[in-house]
Amino acid sequence: MERNGGEVIFVALHLEQAEQERRLVDEDRAAFGKMRDLSLLRTLRPQFDACMLSMPQPALTIDAGHLKPSESAEVISRLISAEPERET
């Protein structure tokens, strides 16, 4: 992507553990085949945390517990729109 003049902008979505666990068991998740097993989440969480520590520094971190998905998308869209355009 960068070779062709593009840019990767990393965004991190953060969700407190209690909120993640509350959302995990929501019936709406079943319709999308998403994980709903609280015990499995708790078992995997250390691996998820280690993975997050190895990620590149984000240009933006969003607290997903305080924004609707559409609001998070809007924040990301504004970030992308604010990035300076590169001359070709």
All heavy atoms as an XYZ file, in Angstrom:
692
protein
N       0.818     -1.172      0.000
C       0.000      0.000      0.000
C       0.875      1.254      0.000
O       0.663      2.150     -0.800
C      -0.939     -0.004      1.198
C      -1.757      1.253      1.269
S      -2.811      1.390      2.700
C      -4.096      0.287      2.265
N       1.843      1.314      0.898
C       2.693      2.499      0.991
C       3.526      2.691     -0.269
O       3.796      3.817     -0.671
C       3.580      2.408      2.233
C       2.761      2.521      3.508
C       3.538      2.171      4.765
O       4.590      1.504      4.656
O       3.077      2.566      5.839
N       3.905      1.573     -0.894
C       4.660      1.646     -2.144
C       3.891      2.378     -3.220
O       4.474      2.981     -4.122
C       4.951      0.232     -2.640
C       6.393     -0.082     -2.745
C       6.650     -1.440     -3.288
N       5.677     -2.395     -2.736
C       5.481     -3.598     -3.185
N       6.163     -4.034     -4.210
N       4.605     -4.406     -2.632
N       2.567      2.321     -3.147
C       1.720      2.964     -4.144
C       1.161      4.293     -3.663
O       0.160      4.775     -4.184
C       0.576      2.017     -4.530
C       1.095      0.797     -5.256
O       1.919      0.916     -6.152
N       0.656     -0.375     -4.846
N       1.776      4.880     -2.637
C       1.355      6.193     -2.162
C       0.286      6.160     -1.094
O      -0.177      7.202     -0.641
N      -0.119      4.964     -0.676
C      -1.125      4.857      0.375
C      -0.491      4.918      1.755
O       0.729      4.927      1.903
N      -1.321      4.969      2.757
C      -0.836      5.034      4.130
C      -1.724      4.178      5.019
O      -2.941      4.159      4.872
C      -0.890      6.487      4.620
C      -0.403      6.682      6.026
C      -0.497      8.125      6.474
O      -1.058      8.960      5.734
O      -0.009      8.413      7.575
N      -1.116      3.462      5.932
C      -1.852      2.665      6.907
C      -2.011      3.517      8.158
O      -1.033      4.037      8.687
C      -1.118      1.351      7.241
C      -1.859      0.588      8.324
C      -0.952      0.503      5.986
N      -3.239      3.654      8.620
C      -3.524      4.419      9.832
C      -4.117      3.431     10.833
O      -5.196      2.887     10.608
C      -4.502      5.573      9.561
C      -3.926      6.508      8.513
C      -4.814      6.319     10.858
C      -4.897      7.571      8.027
N      -3.413      3.199     11.920
C      -3.873      2.244     12.917
C      -4.818      2.913     13.906
O      -4.557      4.014     14.389
C      -2.683      1.630     13.664
C      -1.848      0.741     12.784
C      -0.710      1.231     12.163
C      -2.214     -0.578     12.563
C       0.052      0.415     11.339
C      -1.461     -1.397     11.743
C      -0.322     -0.895     11.131
N      -5.918      2.233     14.187
C      -6.915      2.697     15.151
C      -7.150      1.554     16.132
O      -7.337      0.408     15.729
C      -8.236      3.078     14.454
C      -9.300      3.443     15.473
C      -8.013      4.214     13.470
N      -7.133      1.872     17.423
C      -7.405      0.875     18.456
C      -8.775      1.137     19.060
O      -9.102      2.273     19.393
C      -6.335      0.941     19.551
N      -9.559      0.087     19.161
C     -10.849      0.175     19.839
C     -10.690     -0.446     21.214
O     -10.305     -1.614     21.320
C     -11.937     -0.555     19.047
C     -12.214     -0.022     17.657
C     -13.228     -0.913     16.955
C     -12.714      1.408     17.713
N     -10.951      0.316     22.248
C     -10.789     -0.163     23.620
C     -12.158     -0.360     24.253
O     -13.069      0.443     24.055
C      -9.989      0.840     24.444
C      -9.890      0.461     25.882
N      -9.042     -0.532     26.330
C     -10.554      0.901     26.974
C      -9.194     -0.667     27.630
N     -10.102      0.185     28.048
N     -12.286     -1.433     25.023
C     -13.527     -1.719     25.729
C     -13.155     -2.300     27.092
O     -12.381     -3.256     27.167
C     -14.368     -2.727     24.936
C     -15.791     -2.957     25.379
C     -16.617     -1.677     25.311
C     -16.442     -4.040     24.541
N     -13.664     -1.702     28.147
C     -13.387     -2.202     29.492
C     -13.846     -3.651     29.601
O     -14.825     -4.060     28.986
C     -14.102     -1.353     30.539
C     -13.590      0.078     30.647
C     -12.175      0.159     31.181
O     -11.760     -0.737     31.941
O     -11.475      1.121     30.823
N     -13.139     -4.440     30.419
C     -13.454     -5.857     30.549
C     -14.895     -6.111     30.977
O     -15.569     -6.984     30.429
C     -12.509     -6.518     31.550
C     -11.126     -6.726     31.007
C     -10.232     -7.482     31.979
O     -10.689     -8.032     32.972
N      -8.953     -7.512     31.684
N     -15.371     -5.357     31.950
C     -16.747     -5.569     32.439
C     -17.759     -5.329     31.324
O     -18.730     -6.090     31.171
C     -17.035     -4.666     33.632
N     -17.536     -4.301     30.531
C     -18.456     -4.005     29.425
C     -18.351     -5.076     28.342
O     -19.358     -5.497     27.768
C     -18.163     -2.620     28.844
C     -19.028     -2.238     27.672
C     -20.524     -2.113     27.972
O     -20.931     -2.139     29.159
O     -21.305     -1.982     27.014
N     -17.149     -5.535     28.076
C     -16.969     -6.596     27.080
C     -17.704     -7.862     27.508
O     -18.390     -8.490     26.702
C     -15.481     -6.893     26.891
C     -15.200     -7.910     25.811
C     -13.732     -8.213     25.674
O     -13.009     -8.267     26.661
N     -13.293     -8.407     24.450
N     -17.583     -8.197     28.775
C     -18.262     -9.396     29.271
C     -19.777     -9.226     29.249
O     -20.499    -10.170     28.940
C     -17.759     -9.732     30.673
C     -16.323    -10.230     30.651
C     -15.797    -10.625     32.010
O     -16.542    -10.543     33.018
O     -14.613    -11.035     32.077
N     -20.251     -8.027     29.538
C     -21.689     -7.766     29.486
C     -22.203     -7.932     28.058
O     -23.225     -8.566     27.806
C     -21.999     -6.352     30.001
C     -23.504     -6.053     30.074
C     -23.788     -4.572     30.290
N     -23.458     -3.765     29.120
C     -24.146     -3.710     27.987
N     -25.211     -4.475     27.815
N     -23.778     -2.922     26.994
N     -21.473     -7.389     27.113
C     -21.885     -7.459     25.712
C     -21.772     -8.866     25.143
O     -22.538     -9.257     24.266
C     -21.027     -6.515     24.859
C     -21.278     -5.063     25.117
C     -20.409     -4.227     24.210
N     -20.578     -2.800     24.439
C     -20.093     -1.865     23.641
N     -19.404     -2.216     22.561
N     -20.284     -0.596     23.912
N     -20.785     -9.618     25.618
C     -20.494    -10.939     25.065
C     -21.699    -11.864     25.103
O     -21.915    -12.649     24.173
C     -19.330    -11.576     25.829
C     -18.857    -12.896     25.266
C     -17.937    -12.664     24.076
C     -18.163    -13.703     26.330
N     -22.482    -11.802     26.143
C     -23.603    -12.738     26.289
C     -24.894    -12.217     25.657
O     -25.925    -12.891     25.706
C     -23.834    -13.078     27.782
C     -22.615    -13.803     28.345
C     -24.139    -11.838     28.598
N     -24.845    -11.063     25.016
C     -26.020    -10.478     24.377
C     -26.529    -11.390     23.260
O     -25.762    -11.880     22.433
C     -25.657     -9.099     23.809
C     -26.859     -8.294     23.403
O     -27.843     -8.879     22.911
O     -26.828     -7.062     23.563
N     -27.828    -11.617     23.240
C     -28.452    -12.488     22.228
C     -28.179    -12.015     20.801
O     -28.109    -12.836     19.880
C     -29.968    -12.557     22.454
C     -30.361    -13.362     23.671
C     -30.074    -14.845     23.520
O     -30.188    -15.387     22.407
O     -29.709    -15.459     24.537
N     -28.029    -10.714     20.590
C     -27.802    -10.192     19.244
C     -26.538    -10.769     18.609
O     -26.434    -10.861     17.390
C     -27.690     -8.664     19.271
C     -29.002     -7.987     19.633
O     -30.053     -8.659     19.589
O     -28.976     -6.789     19.966
N     -25.567    -11.138     19.422
C     -24.314    -11.683     18.899
C     -24.531    -13.020     18.201
O     -23.811    -13.365     17.266
C     -23.284    -11.823     20.007
C     -22.821    -10.505     20.579
C     -21.815    -10.705     21.688
N     -20.593    -11.363     21.256
C     -19.561    -10.758     20.668
N     -19.612     -9.457     20.460
N     -18.494    -11.437     20.313
N     -25.520    -13.781     18.647
C     -25.769    -15.103     18.078
C     -26.110    -15.020     16.596
O     -25.709    -15.877     15.802
C     -26.884    -15.805     18.842
N     -26.821    -13.990     16.199
C     -27.231    -13.831     14.805
C     -26.035    -13.692     13.870
O     -26.129    -13.995     12.684
C     -28.151    -12.619     14.661
N     -24.905    -13.241     14.407
C     -23.713    -13.033     13.586
C     -22.659    -14.109     13.815
O     -21.542    -14.017     13.303
C     -23.110    -11.648     13.875
C     -24.036    -10.530     13.512
C     -24.793     -9.893     14.493
C     -24.178    -10.124     12.193
C     -25.660     -8.867     14.167
C     -25.046     -9.093     11.856
C     -25.787     -8.472     12.838
N     -23.000    -15.137     14.604
C     -22.072    -16.217     14.867
C     -20.880    -15.794     15.714
O     -19.821    -16.421     15.662
N     -21.028    -14.735     16.483
C     -19.936    -14.234     17.312
C     -19.805    -15.043     18.595
O     -20.764    -15.650     19.062
C     -20.173    -12.760     17.667
C     -20.124    -11.843     16.474
C     -20.326    -10.416     16.912
C     -20.223     -9.443     15.757
N     -20.404     -8.054     16.224
N     -18.608    -15.021     19.143
C     -18.349    -15.724     20.392
C     -19.263    -15.200     21.490
O     -19.474    -13.999     21.620
C     -16.883    -15.526     20.816
C     -16.547    -16.259     22.100
S     -14.790    -16.279     22.525
C     -14.483    -14.577     22.897
N     -19.802    -16.133     22.290
C     -20.690    -15.753     23.393
C     -20.339    -16.503     24.670
O     -21.047    -16.441     25.651
C     -22.144    -16.032     23.003
C     -22.580    -15.196     21.797
C     -24.029    -15.364     21.452
N     -24.849    -14.965     22.594
C     -25.871    -15.681     23.062
N     -26.189    -16.824     22.511
N     -26.570    -15.263     24.085
N     -19.210    -17.189     24.678
C     -18.797    -18.019     25.800
C     -17.881    -17.208     26.723
O     -16.720    -16.957     26.399
C     -18.079    -19.255     25.267
C     -17.687    -20.238     26.347
O     -17.435    -19.823     27.498
O     -17.621    -21.439     26.037
N     -18.410    -16.813     27.866
C     -17.668    -15.978     28.810
C     -16.425    -16.692     29.337
O     -15.352    -16.088     29.464
C     -18.578    -15.556     29.965
C     -18.011    -14.569     30.971
C     -17.499    -13.320     30.295
C     -19.074    -14.221     32.011
N     -16.542    -17.970     29.607
C     -15.397    -18.735     30.091
C     -14.275    -18.762     29.051
O     -13.097    -18.598     29.386
C     -15.835    -20.164     30.428
O     -14.742    -20.929     30.830
N     -14.641    -18.946     27.787
C     -13.649    -18.949     26.714
C     -12.979    -17.582     26.600
O     -11.755    -17.494     26.452
C     -14.299    -19.342     25.392
C     -13.383    -19.351     24.168
C     -12.213    -20.320     24.364
C     -14.194    -19.702     22.916
N     -13.751    -16.522     26.675
C     -13.173    -15.172     26.619
C     -12.146    -14.990     27.724
O     -11.040    -14.498     27.485
C     -14.264    -14.103     26.747
C     -13.735    -12.669     26.883
C     -13.050    -12.214     25.609
C     -14.858    -11.725     27.267
N     -12.497    -15.373     28.923
C     -11.585    -15.205     30.056
C     -10.322    -16.037     29.881
O      -9.235    -15.625     30.280
C     -12.305    -15.546     31.356
C     -13.331    -14.486     31.720
C     -14.109    -14.838     32.952
N     -15.024    -13.758     33.322
C     -16.017    -13.901     34.168
N     -16.252    -15.071     34.750
N     -16.801    -12.875     34.451
N     -10.454    -17.213     29.267
C      -9.289    -18.058     28.997
C      -8.382    -17.422     27.946
O      -7.156    -17.463     28.063
C      -9.736    -19.459     28.519
O     -10.512    -20.065     29.560
C      -8.554    -20.337     28.166
N      -8.988    -16.831     26.930
C      -8.226    -16.254     25.813
C      -7.709    -14.851     26.078
O      -6.793    -14.382     25.388
C      -9.099    -16.237     24.557
C      -9.481    -17.597     23.995
C     -10.463    -17.429     22.842
C      -8.252    -18.363     23.551
N      -8.270    -14.157     27.062
C      -7.932    -12.748     27.296
C      -6.425    -12.487     27.414
O      -5.925    -11.518     26.815
C      -8.676    -12.197     28.500
C      -8.478    -10.699     28.649
C      -9.373    -10.086     29.695
N     -10.679     -9.838     29.115
C     -11.829    -10.144     29.702
N     -11.852    -10.700     30.885
N     -12.983     -9.875     29.112
N      -5.646    -13.311     28.147
C      -4.201    -13.035     28.205
C      -3.534    -13.057     26.820
O      -2.646    -12.254     26.545
C      -3.654    -14.160     29.098
C      -4.817    -14.564     29.941
C      -6.020    -14.406     29.051
N      -4.004    -13.943     25.948
C      -3.461    -13.980     24.588
C      -3.858    -12.725     23.813
O      -3.056    -12.174     23.053
C      -3.954    -15.228     23.863
C      -3.423    -16.514     24.465
C      -4.053    -17.730     23.818
O      -4.132    -17.827     22.598
N      -4.518    -18.658     24.642
N      -5.097    -12.293     23.978
C      -5.545    -11.069     23.315
C      -4.727     -9.875     23.789
O      -4.303     -9.028     22.998
C      -7.029    -10.793     23.597
C      -7.981    -11.811     23.026
C      -9.226    -11.981     23.596
C      -7.658    -12.589     21.935
C     -10.131    -12.899     23.086
C      -8.545    -13.520     21.411
C      -9.795    -13.671     21.997
N      -4.495     -9.804     25.111
C      -3.723     -8.697     25.682
C      -2.297     -8.685     25.134
O      -1.767     -7.627     24.782
C      -3.712     -8.774     27.208
C      -5.078     -8.518     27.825
O      -5.974     -7.974     27.134
O      -5.263     -8.873     29.012
N      -1.673     -9.864     25.049
C      -0.320     -9.955     24.502
C      -0.293     -9.520     23.040
O       0.630     -8.818     22.610
C       0.207    -11.384     24.643
N      -1.310     -9.900     22.302
C      -1.408     -9.503     20.893
C      -1.513     -7.982     20.766
O      -0.838     -7.363     19.946
C      -2.609    -10.188     20.254
S      -2.831     -9.809     18.518
N      -2.341     -7.386     21.603
C      -2.520     -5.925     21.551
C      -1.214     -5.190     21.865
O      -0.926     -4.152     21.269
C      -3.621     -5.479     22.501
C      -5.017     -5.895     22.069
S      -5.464     -5.330     20.407
C      -5.528     -3.559     20.667
N      -0.412     -5.735     22.771
C       0.861     -5.105     23.116
C       1.858     -5.131     21.961
O       2.762     -4.306     21.904
C       1.470     -5.784     24.345
C       0.757     -5.518     25.659
C       1.356     -6.377     26.770
C       0.803     -4.042     26.031
N       1.689     -6.080     21.034
C       2.606     -6.187     19.902
C       2.156     -5.358     18.699
O       2.879     -5.292     17.705
C       2.777     -7.654     19.504
O       1.594     -8.140     18.901
N       0.997     -4.741     18.789
C       0.468     -3.947     17.674
C       1.223     -2.610     17.547
O       1.733     -2.087     18.533
C      -1.010     -3.639     17.882
C      -1.899     -4.845     17.826
S      -2.001     -5.455     16.139
C      -2.978     -6.906     16.404
N       1.262     -2.057     16.341
C       1.866     -0.726     16.175
C       1.097      0.322     16.982
O      -0.085      0.141     17.291
C       1.708     -0.450     14.674
C       1.464     -1.782     14.054
C       0.782     -2.611     15.086
N       1.773      1.402     17.307
C       1.146      2.502     18.036
C      -0.015      3.055     17.190
O       0.175      3.394     16.027
C       2.174      3.607     18.305
C       1.662      4.743     19.138
C       1.370      4.315     20.572
O       2.013      3.428     21.098
N       0.404      4.940     21.172
N      -1.221      3.138     17.758
C      -2.344      3.656     16.968
C      -2.292      5.180     16.847
O      -1.789      5.874     17.737
C      -3.566      3.225     17.787
C      -3.073      3.132     19.183
C      -1.636      2.685     19.081
N      -2.815      5.666     15.752
C      -2.967      7.112     15.577
C      -4.139      7.607     16.406
O      -4.225      8.792     16.729
C      -3.199      7.433     14.100
N      -5.024      6.679     16.764
C      -6.232      7.019     17.494
C      -6.663      5.817     18.323
O      -6.606      4.692     17.851
C      -7.348      7.374     16.492
C      -8.755      7.608     17.017
C      -8.802      8.876     17.863
C      -9.738      7.710     15.865
N      -7.074      6.079     19.561
C      -7.667      5.048     20.403
C      -9.078      5.493     20.757
O      -9.274      6.618     21.226
C      -6.848      4.824     21.691
O      -5.529      4.396     21.323
C      -7.491      3.768     22.568
N     -10.042      4.638     20.509
C     -11.449      4.958     20.751
C     -11.960      4.105     21.902
O     -11.770      2.883     21.905
C     -12.296      4.692     19.489
C     -11.870      5.652     18.374
C     -13.786      4.808     19.779
C     -12.572      5.403     17.057
N     -12.600      4.738     22.863
C     -13.256      4.013     23.943
C     -14.623      3.577     23.414
O     -15.582      4.351     23.415
C     -13.403      4.887     25.178
C     -13.970      4.146     26.371
O     -14.555      3.052     26.178
O     -13.844      4.655     27.490
N     -14.696      2.342     22.959
C     -15.910      1.829     22.333
C     -17.060      1.651     23.320
O     -18.194      1.434     22.916
C     -15.621      0.508     21.626
N     -16.774      1.752     24.591
C     -17.826      1.643     25.590
C     -18.648      2.907     25.741
O     -19.721      2.880     26.335
N     -18.139      4.010     25.175
C     -18.836      5.289     25.315
C     -19.383      5.830     24.005
O     -19.981      6.901     23.981
C     -17.903      6.323     25.951
C     -17.610      6.019     27.389
N     -16.479      5.366     27.778
C     -18.333      6.255     28.510
C     -16.502      5.214     29.098
N     -17.609      5.737     29.564
N     -19.149      5.111     22.916
C     -19.640      5.558     21.614
C     -20.429      4.447     20.935
O     -20.104      3.265     21.077
C     -18.473      5.948     20.701
C     -17.620      7.142     21.112
C     -16.465      7.310     20.125
C     -18.444      8.419     21.173
N     -21.425      4.840     20.173
C     -22.134      3.892     19.318
C     -21.202      3.533     18.165
O     -20.311      4.314     17.813
C     -23.401      4.527     18.749
C     -24.437      4.908     19.777
C     -25.594      5.601     19.088
C     -26.573      6.150     20.115
N     -27.620      6.954     19.473
N     -21.390      2.368     17.532
C     -20.543      2.027     16.387
C     -20.534      3.114     15.312
O     -19.474      3.408     14.749
C     -21.168      0.726     15.863
C     -21.770      0.107     17.081
C     -22.304      1.278     17.887
N     -21.674      3.721     15.047
C     -21.723      4.769     14.021
C     -20.908      5.990     14.441
O     -20.297      6.656     13.602
C     -23.168      5.167     13.731
O     -23.788      5.681     14.905
N     -20.876      6.268     15.739
C     -20.079      7.400     16.232
C     -18.582      7.094     16.128
O     -17.796      7.969     15.754
C     -20.454      7.723     17.675
C     -21.865      8.252     17.825
C     -22.337      8.334     19.273
O     -21.896      7.513     20.116
O     -23.153      9.224     19.555
N     -18.213      5.868     16.440
C     -16.812      5.470     16.289
C     -16.389      5.580     14.827
O     -15.299      6.072     14.519
C     -16.604      4.033     16.778
O     -16.821      3.933     18.162
N     -17.252      5.134     13.926
C     -16.962      5.221     12.494
C     -16.784      6.667     12.063
O     -15.904      6.982     11.255
C     -18.069      4.552     11.688
N     -17.583      7.554     12.604
C     -17.477      8.980     12.269
C     -16.143      9.553     12.741
O     -15.496     10.318     12.031
C     -18.642      9.763     12.879
C     -18.616     11.248     12.590
C     -18.666     11.609     11.122
O     -19.302     10.877     10.339
O     -18.049     12.630     10.735
N     -15.723      9.190     13.934
C     -14.439      9.653     14.462
C     -13.295      9.169     13.573
O     -12.380      9.923     13.232
C     -14.238      9.183     15.928
C     -12.832      9.474     16.411
C     -15.262      9.842     16.838
N     -13.358      7.906     13.172
C     -12.329      7.345     12.287
C     -12.353      8.046     10.935
O     -11.304      8.392     10.382
C     -12.512      5.826     12.128
C     -12.280      5.129     13.475
C     -11.580      5.265     11.054
C     -12.723      3.687     13.521
N     -13.537      8.299     10.418
C     -13.665      8.985      9.132
C     -13.048     10.382      9.186
O     -12.351     10.803      8.257
C     -15.146      9.081      8.741
O     -15.297      9.780      7.537
N     -13.279     11.081     10.292
C     -12.686     12.428     10.445
C     -11.165     12.342     10.497
O     -10.472     13.188      9.933
C     -13.235     13.120     11.680
C     -14.653     13.641     11.500
C     -15.054     14.664     12.556
N     -14.851     14.202     13.914
C     -15.782     13.635     14.679
N     -17.003     13.461     14.208
N     -15.505     13.247     15.909
N     -10.638     11.326     11.162
C      -9.185     11.149     11.221
C      -8.620     10.945      9.823
O      -7.644     11.581      9.434
C      -8.824      9.954     12.111
C      -7.349      9.541     12.092
C      -6.484     10.594     12.769
C      -7.158      8.184     12.717
N      -9.247     10.063      9.070
C      -8.766      9.775      7.720
C      -8.866     11.018      6.839
O      -7.957     11.336      6.075
C      -9.544      8.595      7.104
C      -9.214      7.317      7.862
C      -9.245      8.446      5.617
C     -10.107      6.145      7.527
N      -9.958     11.741      6.962
C     -10.157     12.954      6.158
C      -9.157     14.037      6.516
O      -8.801     14.864      5.677
C     -11.573     13.491      6.355
O     -12.523     12.559      5.894
N      -8.686     14.050      7.756
C      -7.752     15.083      8.217
C      -6.320     14.791      7.800
O      -5.472     15.674      7.841
C      -7.822     15.209      9.739
N      -6.038     13.548      7.391
C      -4.682     13.208      6.989
C      -4.317     14.011      5.745
O      -5.108     14.139      4.809
C      -4.572     11.707      6.672
C      -4.637     10.834      7.897
C      -3.454     11.043      8.819
O      -2.303     11.073      8.335
O      -3.683     11.167     10.034
N      -3.104     14.592      5.741
C      -2.694     15.398      4.572
C      -2.570     14.517      3.334
O      -2.119     13.376      3.427
C      -1.337     15.942      4.983
C      -0.861     15.072      6.096
C      -2.078     14.505      6.739
N      -3.015     15.055      2.233
C      -2.905     14.315      0.978
C      -1.476     14.336      0.500
O      -0.773     15.330      0.645
C      -3.838     14.922     -0.083
C      -5.297     14.681      0.235
C      -6.184     15.047     -0.923
O      -5.717     15.010     -2.081
O      -7.345     15.361     -0.676
N      -1.042     13.255     -0.060
C       0.325     13.143     -0.574
C       0.362     13.571     -2.023
O      -0.529     13.277     -2.795
C       0.802     11.681     -0.466
C       0.643     11.081      0.909
C       1.750     11.567      1.805
N       1.674     10.882      3.088
C       1.570     11.515      4.255
N       1.523     12.812      4.296
N       1.525     10.832      5.373
N       1.441     14.283     -2.387
C       1.598     14.651     -3.794
C       2.157     13.472     -4.550
O       2.970     12.710     -4.035
C       2.561     15.841     -3.891
C       1.968     17.122     -3.343
C       2.869     18.300     -3.592
O       3.628     18.276     -4.572
O       2.793     19.244     -2.793
N       1.705     13.300     -5.778
C       2.205     12.188     -6.581
C       3.232     12.638     -7.558
O       3.426     13.757     -7.848
C       1.031     11.509     -7.330
O       0.364     12.476     -8.135
C       0.107     10.845     -6.366
